[in-house]
Amino acid sequence: MAQSSVREDGPAVEDTMSLAARDEDPRSGEPGGEPAEDRGRHGGGGGGRRRGGRRGAERSRGRRVLRWSATMLAVVIAGTAGAGYLYYQHLNGNIKKDKLNLGDNKVAAPTPNAAGQTPLNILLIGSDARDSKENQKLGGARETFGGTPLADVQMLLHLSADRSNMSVISMPRDTLVQIPKCTDPDDGKVYPASTRPTATNESLGHGGPGCSVATWQELTGIHIDHFMMIDFSGVVSMADAIGGVPVCVDANVYSRDSQGRGSGLRLEEGTTKIKGKQALQWLRTRYGFGDNSDLYRAEAQHMYMNSMVRELRANATLSNPNKLRKLAEAATEAIVVDEGLGTIAKMYDLANELKKVPTDRITMTTMPNRLVGNRVEPTDDAETVFRMVREDVALDGKDKKKPKKEEKESSDPAAADEEIAVQVRNGTGTDTLAPVGGRAGAVTQLLAGEGFTQAVADSSSSVAQPTTVVRFPSADLEGDAQRVAKALGIPLSAVKKSTDVSGVTLIVGADWREGTKYEAPKKEEDKTPESANALNASDDSKCMEVNPNYTWEKEKE
């Protein structure tokens, strides 16, 4: 924001100064001096000279006024540019930075699409740190003052490669995960990988937000480009700077019970515009919504974020310079980001990318999960959501259907079946299942029955291969490889060139552990599971369900 004004002010100052310099010479034929043709017309009789003299004096005074005005304008603009630059540097100085990934393992960035675009994945973290007087006042729980912070809010924001849609996945704070080995960038302390499933919110205490990033990448296989972290006081200041966000409850709610548990949120039934401390209470409320679980808290957070998006896009906050300045000040003071987002210029560029997504293409979801004692763990539906994000498939189901790729037959003719040498390997093992004994030999017999008499089983090699594939090393064997696939009912899409084989090689996968007939697995459906509780950002009709034990009666007047 400030960056933009600095960039624009530079040429303006230069142009104004040039104008002042040109105006210094009244004899110049350049703009700002007297036109040459006008000077020529003023020659002639005495009356003309007298009129020309008066006009010349007036023009001289006019030029002095113009010269003075232009010089003053240049000084004012130059001063404004300097102030803009200083404020830009001030905002940059507000931003706190930390390392992006503290783990040893890296996940490869996604391949660009046909237009050269790549998606962006940003981990949003809400810290419960009680590391300042303000955070202690807002967070309470004296026994935790100065303790190790927890990542009590974790949301992965996925911006599609073509910037047409945005998906957000919340992970409940008590999700059981394997936290990888992380190294604190400040003091070099090494936190060993967890030896048992551990609540994901503990990842923040293993060196910083970069360990939460590493944990997400290990669990989901999704490459994360950036993170943004905010604490209690940051939420309050941001909520105030935005000017309030409307939220809705289906009954009067008071989040406080006889044991003192709850956020303290107190709202009347219907829609209320909340900001400041009340916004923080809303985002932290667990006791009061639904069944008092983290799932309902995530739903309330989604409602708030969607409403905030609608509010920012609908009102004048972003067009009012004073409100915009306050928002920029609050945002830069409130958050910690990775080094890749560590300047106003980079955050401004990111904001412009996010603004491209229409409100009705923003989808909020919660990671599908099941209870394990008083914790939760991801389900198969969660892997479906993670896969869709990895493959840049919109969670709102509104992506245009991509045309099916036609299976092209090789132009290289296949040899006679009895002349094709085929090596068969056993790839039926999985992470949880041992390979099926003798499977390579059994499929070799099937091939022999189809006329491939030169098929042999490679009993010395056992690999883990999820789906059955046929590999070939060079173009002159592609036709032979396709012929083998056709004979067994294997789709041509499973026939690939590979330098890891020396001849036509059939790897029997975990999808064909038994039977004499191969059945290709059905393509995974690109549909967001109902268990993800998807909520569209344009939907303003939702109200949070209030737990009957946390409601209150309004006194009659």
N, C-alpha and C positions, 0 to 999 in steps of 0.2 A: 504494500500500500504506500508506505513512505518511499519505498524504492522506486515506484512508478513516478511519483512526483519529482524525485531527484533526476531521474532520467529525462523527464520532459523539461525541467527547468534549465538544463544546460544549454540547449539550442536557443531558448528564449532569451537568456542573458546575452548570449553571443550576438544574436540578431539586434537586440536593443542597443548594445554598445556600438555595433557597426553603424546603426542609424545615427547615433549621436556624433560619431566621428565624421560621417559624411556631411552632416549639417554644419560642421565647423567652417567650411569654406563656402561662402555665399557665391563665389564665382564659378563654382563647380556646375557642370551641366548634369550632375547626378541628382537623383531624387533627394529633396531636402534643400537644395540650392535653387537659385533662380533659373528657370529654363532659358537656354540660349536664345531661342526665337523671341521670347518676351523682351530680353535685354535689347535686341536689335530694334524693336518697334519703338522703344522709348527715345531714340535719337530724333532730332528735328528742331522745330521752333522753340523759342524761349518758354512759351506757355507749356509746351510739352515737357520741356526739361524741368520746369517748376513742379508740374504735376508728378513727373517721374521722380523728382527729389523727395516730394512728400511721401509718395507711394514707396519709394526706396527706403525712406526712414522707417515707415510703418512695417515694410517687409523685414527690415533689419531688426526692429524690435520684436517682430513676430518670430524671426529666426532665433533670436536670443531666448525668447520664451520657450520655443520648441526645443532649442538646444538644452535649456535648463530642465524642461520637463522630461526629455528623453534620458538625460543623465540621471535625474532623480529616479525615474522608473527603473533604470538599469541597476541603481544602487538598491532599491527596494526589492527587486526580483532576486538580485544576487544575495541579499540578506535572507530572503525567504528560502532560497535554495540551500544556503548554509544551515539554516535552522532545520530544514527538512533532512539534510544529511546527518546533522547531529542527532535528530530524533530517531532516524533510521538506525544509527549506531547505538543509541540508547536502547531501542527495542532489541537489537541483536544481543546487547549485553545482558538483557533480562533472561534470555533463553538458556536453560540448563541442559547439558548434553551428557549422554552416557553411551557406552558401546552397544552395538546392535545385537550381537550374538556371542554369548559367553561359552557356548558349547564347542566341542571338537568337530562335530559332524556338520556338514553343510548340505543344503538341499539346492539342487540346480535350479536356476531361474527358468521360468517357462519359455518355450520357443515362441518367437514373434509370430503373429498371424500373417496372412497374405499381404496385408498393408504395412507390415513392419511394426505393428503395435503390440505391446505387452501389457498384461494386467498389472495392477498394483495391489499388494496385500499389506495392510497396516494393522498391527496389534494395538488395541486401545486398552489401557490398564488403569484401574482405579486402586490407588494405594490407601491402606487404612493406617498409615504412619501417624504415630502420636509423638512427632519429633519437634514440635514447636508449641508455644502456649496456645496459639489459635487452634491448631489441630487437636490439642488435648482438650480444649474447651468444647470443640465441636464433636469430638469422637467419644469423650467420656472414658470409661473403663480405666481407672487409675492404675490398675495393676499392669497395664500394658504400656504405660508411659516410657518412652525411650527404648522400647523393645524392638525386636525384629519386625519390620513391616510385612504385611501380607497383601497379595494381589487379589483383593476381594471382588474386583470386577475385571473380567477379561472378555473382550470382544474382538473378533477378527473381522476387519472391514475389507471386503474384496471389491475392487473397482475393475470392471471388465475392460478388456483390451481396447474395445472400440468405444468405451466410455458411454455406452448406451444404458447400463444398469449397474446397480450396486447391491451387494448382499452382505449382511452382517450375521455372524454366528456368535452367540454367547455361550460360554462354557461355565456351568455352575462352579462356584469356588471350591466345593468339596468333591470335585471329580477326582477319582483315583487315577493317577498316571505314574509313569516311571520318569522321574526327573533326572536328566542326564548329568554327567560330570560338568561342572561349571567353574570357571576361574574368575575371581574378583579382579577387575581391571585396575582397581585403586591400590590394593595391597598385595596382590598376587596369591591370595589365599585360595586353595583348591577345595571345592566342595565335591566329594565323591558322588558318583551316580547312586541313586536310591536303590537299595537292595530289596525293597518291597513297595507295593503301590502306595503312593503318597498323595495327599491333597494338593491339587494344582496350585492353590494360592500360596503354598510354602515356597514355590519356585523363586519368588521375588527376593526372599531372604538368602538365596544362594549366590550372592554377588551383585544382584541388581536386576533391572528389567530385561537385560540381555539373556538371563537364564530363563525367564518366562518365554521369551522368543524361542530359545533352543528347545524348550519343553513342547511348545506348540508344533514346531517343525518335526520333532521326533514322533509325535503322536499322529499328525495329520499328513505328513509328506508334502505340505504346502510351503513353498518358498515365501518367506516374509521379508518385505522390502524395508519397512520402517516400524517404529513403535512411537506411541505418545502416551505419557503417564501423567495422571493428575491426582492430587490429594484432596482432603476434605475442604481446606480453605480455598483451594483452587476452584472447586465446584461452586462454592458460594460466590466467589468474586465473578466467575464467568456467568453464573445465573443472573446476578445483579446487572452485569454489563449488557446482557441480552435484553433485559427489561421484563423478564417474566415469561413463563411458558404455561399454556393452559393444559390441565389434566382433569380426568373425570373419575369419580367413584360412584358405585351404584347404591351407596348408603353412607350415612355419617360414619366416619372412621376415626378412631383414636388408637395409635400404635403404642400401647403401654398396658402391661398386665400387672397383677398383684405382686409378681416377683421382680418388677422393675424392668422387665424385658421390653424392648421396642424402641423405635426411633424417636417417639414423641410426636409424630405427625398427627395433626388434628384437622380434619376437613369436613365440611358439610357435603351432603349428597349433591351430586351434579358436577358442573365444571367450575374449576377455580384456577385462576392464574397464579402460579407459584414462582417465587424467586428466592435468592439468598439462602438462608438457613433452612427454610421450608423445602426448597428444591433438594437440598442434601438429604433431608429427612425422607422425602419421597423416594429418592434413589436407593436409600439404605433400608427402607421398610421391608421387613420379613414378617414380623408378627402383626397381622392385620389384613393381609391380602390372601384370599383363597385358603389353602391348607397350611399357611405359614411356612412354605418351603421356598428354597432358592429359585424354583421354577417360576413362581409368581413374582418374586422380586425381579427376575430377568424380564418378565412380561411388563412390569411397571417401568423398568428402565427403557425398554423398547418404545413404550408409549411416549415417554418423555422425549427421547431422541427424535422420534418421528414428528412430534409436536414442535420441537425446537427447529427442525428443518423447515416445517411449514411456516413457522413464525418468522424466521430469518428471511425467507423468500417473499413473504407477503407484506411485511411492514417496512418502515423506512430506516431500520437500523443500519443497513449497509449503504444507504445513500446519504445519511446524516453524518457529516464530518466529525462532529463532536462525539456522537455515539460510536462511530467507527473507531475513533482514537481510543475511547475507553475500552472498547472490546479488544483492540490490539494490545493495549497495555495489560489488561487482565489476562488475556490468553498467553502472552509471552512470559508473564510472571508466574502463571499457574502450572505450566507443563514442563515435563522433562521429555526430551526427544533424542533419537539417535543422531549421530553426527551427520548423516545424510539429509536431515531436516533442520540442521542447526543454524539457519539464517532466515531472516524475514523473506528474502528473495525466494528461497526454496519452499518455504511454507506458503508464500503467495502463489507460487506456481502450482503447488498441490491443491490449494483452494480452487484455483481456476479449473483444474481437472475435475474436482468433485462437483463443481457447479454445472458441469455439462450434463449430469444425469438428471432426467426429469423426476419429480417427486414420486410419480406413480410407478417408477421402475426401481424404487428402493425397497428392499425386503429385509425385515428383521426376523431372525430365527434363533432358537435355542438348540444346542447340540442334543440330539436324541440320546436318552440315557435310561438306565434302570437302577433301582435301589440295591445297594450292597451294605446291609446293616444301616448305619445312619449316614452313609456316603453314597455316591453314585458312580457309575462307570459307563463309557460309551457303548452303544448297541450297534448292530449291523446297519441300522438306519443312519447312524452317525457317519459311518464310512461312506455311505451313499452321498451324504451332504459334502463330506471332504472331497470325494472323487469329483463331484460336480464343480466344486471350486477349483480343484487342480486342472480340470479340463475347461475352465472358463465358461461353464454353463450357468445361465441365469437361474436363480432360485425362485423367481416369480413365474416361471413357465411360459414367458412371453417371447423367448428367443425364436427367430425364424428357423424353421426346420431346414437343416442342411441336406442337400441332395445326396442320395446314396451313391457311394463310389462303385462304379462298374468294375467287375472282376475281369481283367484283360487276360486273354490267353496268350501265351508266348508265340511269337512268330517262328521260333525254332522248333521244328518237328521233333516229336519224341521218337526214341528208338523202339524197337519191338520190346514188349514186356519182358520176355525171357533174356533180353540183352542188357536190361537196366540193372546195374549194381546198386543195391540199397543197404545201408547200414541202419540198424534199428537200436535205439537206446531207450533205457527205462528212465522216465522223468516223472514217475507217479508220486514221488515223495512230496510232502508238504511240511510246513512248520510244526504241525501236530501229528502227522501220520507218516509212518515209515513207507518206503517204496514197496509196491506189491511184488513179491518174489516171482521171478520167471515171466514177468509181463513182457519183456522184450522178445523172448522166445515165442510166446503165444502169438504175438502180433506178426512175428516173422513167418509163422506157419500160415497165418491168414493171407499174407502176401504171396506165399508160395502157392496157395490154393487159387489165387487170382492169376497165376502165371508168371509171377516175378520169382523165378527160380534162383536168381543170384542174390536174393535177400539174405542177410546174415545178422544174427543178434550180437550186439557188442556187450557182453556180460561184464566187461571190465569197467564200464562207465555207468554211473548212476547220478543223474542230475535232477534238480527240482525244477519242473517246468509246469506252470499253472495250466496251460492249454496245449493241446497237441499241435506240433508244427512240423513242416518239412523244410529242410535247409539245403541249399546248393551253393557251391563255391564260385561258379563262373557262368556267364550267359549261355554257353553251349550246352549246359545241363539243365537250364530252366524248364525246357519242354519235358525232359524226363521226370523232373521233380513234380511238375504239375500232373503228369500222367499217374504217378504214384498216389497223389492226393485224390484225384478223381476216383481211382479204383477203390479207395476206402471211404469215400464220402466226406473227405476233409475239404473245407472251402479253400478256394484259390488265394484268399486273403491271408491264409496261414502258410503260404509258400513264400519264403524270403531268401534273398541272397545273403550269404554269410561267409566271412573268411575264417570262421572257427571250425569249418568242416572241410574235408578233403574230397568229398563226393556227395551224392544224394544221401541225405541223412534224415530219417524219421525219428523224432523224439516223442515218445508216447507220454502225454501229459497227465496231470492229476485229474483232468476231466474225463479220462478214459481208463479208469482203474480196473474195470471189468467189462465182460461182454465181448461179442464178436462184431458188433455194429457200432460205428462211431456216430455220436449225435453231437453236432456243434452246439455249444452253450448259447443260450439266448442272450442277446445284447442287453446289457444293463439299461434299465429305463431311466431316462433323464427326467425324473419327476421328484420334486421335493417331498419327502415323507411327511405324512400328517403329524407324526410325532415331533417334528421340528417347530410346530406352532408358529407358522409363518404369519407375519403381520406386515401389510403394505403401508408405506409412509403416507399415502394419500387418504388412508382410512381414518377419519376423525370421529367415527361413531362409537368407538370402543370405550367402555368404562371398566375400571378395575373392580373385580368381585371382592366385596368386603367380607371378611370372616365375621359371622354373627357374634362371636365372643369379643370382638373389638369395635363394636359400634356403640353409639350413645344417642340419647334422646335430647332433642333440642327443647329447651324450656319454653313453655307457652307464655306469650306476653299477656 
